[in-house]
Each structure stands twice: as C-alpha cells, then as structure tokens.
Amino acid sequence: MRALDTQAEQRRLTLYRAWWVAMSGHYEDWRAVCTEVATRGHVRPERWFKTEAIRDQMDRVCREARIAEPTWESEPVWQVIQREHIAKWMRDFDTIAACHLGTADDRWLAKVGGLGITERRGWDALAQSLRVDIRQDPDPCPFIAYRTRFEDRVLHASDTMAWVAFTLAFPTAGLSGWRGPGHSHVLATLERPAGEWKIASFCVVDDNFGQTDAPTWQVDRLCRLIQCNASASTLMAGDDFLRLSGGKLKLVDRVAQEAMLAAIERLAEMDEGLLEPTHHIPIVHDLGHGEPVSVWWATRSGGKLFVSADNPELLRSRLELASRALGLSPAQHRVAAAVVEGLALPQVAEREGVRLSTARTQLQRVFDKVGVHSQPALVRSMLSISIG
C-alpha cells in the first residue's frame, strides 16, 4: 500500500509540474517538457507519458500556449475583470494592483476544492498574498491567462457601482493528471471612484470537478450525463461494464445498475438547506467466480449528483473510519483494506510480507469482528459506516 501510494504521489507531482511547464509557452512538445521537468529534480518523468493520449494533450497545450493572445472585451467592466485575470496568470503584480480598489475595504473570498475557505480583508493583506504566489511560482501561464472562457455572465451597473456574476471555464478540464482550477464560479463588485472601474470584492467558488484521477461523472437524478472528467472518458472507451445509452450512464450488470439508480434517487430527494454536507453512498458489485469486488460511489455535493469509480481517497477515508469503529488492529486494517481494494488473498500476503496462512488468519479475525463470512459481505459492511 505504501509503495503504491508513493508511486501514485510521484506520478501526481510529476504530471502537475509538467502541465505547468507546458502551459508556459516556452517548450515545443512533450519531450522538451520532460527534459525541463527532469532538470527540476523529477526522476525519469517520461515514464508517466507512455500513453499517446497524454503526449498528444501535452503537445496541444505547448502549441496553444505559444500562440495564445487576448481578444479584449468591449464593455469597460468586463475589460477590468479580464485584465485582472490575465495579469494574475501572467504574474504581473502591477497590473493586478491597478485593477483593484486598493483600500482597506477590498475583500477577497475563496472556496476551492478541499482547501477550505480563504479570506483576505483589505488590499494590504491581498497584495501580500499575491506577492507570495508570484514569488513561489513566477512563471507566466499564457495557456490559462488567454484561453480561459468567461461564461454565464451577468452584469448590473449604475454610474458608480457594478456587480457581476460569471463562470471561469479553465481550458484544463480534460488534461490527464492535472491538478488546478476547473470551473470557478465568481461574484464580484466594482466601484468607479474616479471614472475608472476598480474591483472592490471578489468571491470565487471552484469545486475542482475533474481534478482527480478517479473517473467521475456528473449526472442528474435520472442518471443523464452532464459532464465527466478525463479519467471517466478513458474508462468508458475501454470498459465493458459501463456504457452511455440514450445519454444516460448505465452499468451493464442489472443488480449494480438498480443499486446505482436507487442511490442517485435517494441523494436527489434529500431536502438540504442553504449549506449542505457531502453525502456518499457505496455501490458494491460482486462479480462472483472469485473475481474482486468492485466499488462505485454515488455522491451528492453542493447540490450536484456524481458517480465515481476507483476512488482510492474516498475508499481510504471510509475504511479508516470503519477500522476505528470496529476496533481493528493495524495489521487487520491493512488486510481488510487490501481485500476491499480488490486484491486476492495471495496478493495480500505478498504485499504484507507474510505467509498465506497468516493472511488468512488475519482475515478470519476481521470477519469475526465485523460479523460476516465472505469478502463481498466484508466490503459492504465496512463501507456502510458513514463518514458524514
């Protein structure tokens, strides 16, 4: 488990840095990106670029980053919003500052993915944070600066004040292994104290949809597909267990399909308040014939419905809670986690460095504590413990 986690982390960090390098517009293709990433301390980065799809994606990003340039808005309010966005990604602090009110009344509020809420009160605090960001990562990023789209735009303005609402659709949603902004929902206010529009407050929410290796589909309550991330597209292209039929996401197995539909319907009917928690329902599918159990997830988050597969982070969180609740020892937890992940008992023994008989004994003790007699039942019981 630890070795696999380390390898996954190496891949994540290498791809993350490689995408930023490609977006700078200084490199010809994926090979040049790999060379540069290697000089920055990443060992043999080319091993994470074995698939033609990733290489093609990176070549496209390199090409589009080199030829990117802005098409300026005609409305003065949108010009300020656009100029500030471009300056932020091109690491131009002076232009960013010129777009803001620059007083103690400035406000910046953000909620991004799993990072929590960030608040900056007053221009001094915001300016200090911007300088830190630029100092830590000074490379301009023309790919994001010029290719992000402003969608779902709303503007209301008087002579001296305006408010805008819009979505920043970043050009990164389909990049394999990318970690960063996806679709940011923004509400901003502007003032015109001396004839020029200035940003006074800026609130941004980004759920980072797609910023995970876990295949994830956003659906409606009838399981009609709304959007999916790059990992989901790849899985659908080569998986016989899942298909898109009539615009709906469907699992080929009837029992699993009914379980997924029931889970989505249950989540859709929840009557949540203005602020709602995230809910996960596991969909456990026993393939039989000694095959590993597969685990899918139905999720409600921020009022939206999702289906995901092969989600190690979610699986790990649920199993850690279950192990604590059931009083499993560290060794028993590792055996149970390996079984839930789909490993056969000989593979568990090999990974743990113990005899097969020892692994079998540990698994039997887990069965006794959980009160089950089979691996599929163990998976269902452990995943049924809610994490809230």
Secondary structure, DSSP 8 states (H G I E B T S, - for coil): -HHHHHHHHHHHHHHHHHHHHHHTT--SSHHHHHHHHHHTT-S-GGGGG-SHHHHHHHHHHHHHHHH------SSHHHHHHHHHHHHHHTT-HHHHHHHB--STT-EEEEEETTS-EEEEESHHHHHHHHHHHHHHS----HHHHHH-EEEEEEEEE-SSEEEEEEEEE-TTTT-TT--S--EEEEEEEEE-TTSS-EEEEEEEEE--TT-SSS-EEEE-TT-BEEEE-HHHHHHHHH-SSEEEETTEEEESSHHHHHHHHHHHHHHHT----SS---EEEEEEE---TT---EEEEEEEETTEEEEEES-HHHHHHHHHHHHHHHT--HHHHHHHHHHHTT--HHHHHHHHTS-HHHHHHHHHHHHHHHT-SSHHHHHHHHHTS---
